[in-house]
Amino acid sequence: MNELSPEQVDRVITLAMDMAREGQTAQLLEFLDHGLDIDVRDTDGNTLLMLAAYHGHGETVRELIGRGADVDLRNERDQSPVAGALFKGEDEVVKALIAAGADLDAGTPSARATAQMFDRTELLP
C-alpha cells in the first residue's frame, strides 16, 4: 500500500472496515493479501476483528485469527472483541475468540463482567 496517497489509504481502510462489519470475508482477505495490516484500526480504534466479532461474522473472525489478528486489541472505549461478541450474544464468535486465547479479563467492561451482566457465564472457561 506504499504507492497509495494518504487519502487512498484512508479509503482502503474504510472499505476494509465495512467488509469486516458485513462479513465479506473473501473480499477482505484480498485486501490483506495486497498488504493491508491485519490489525489496522479505524478512527475509533476498532480493528477488523473487533468489527467482525461485534457483528457476529464467525467465518470472518476465524479467518482473521488464522492470519494472526491480535484477539486482545481494544478500541478507544477500552472494549475487547470478546466482550463485544458477548454483549451482542454471538456465541460462535465468543467460542472462536476464547479458543484463540482472548484475555477474558481485559477491557472495560471485561468479558467476564459482560458475561455476568448478561447471565452468559456458561460460555466462559
Summary of the structure (lengths in Angstrom):
residues: 125
radius of gyration: 14.3
end to end distance: 40.0
largest distance: 49.1
contacts: 389
relative contact order: 0.13
helix: 55%
strand: 2%
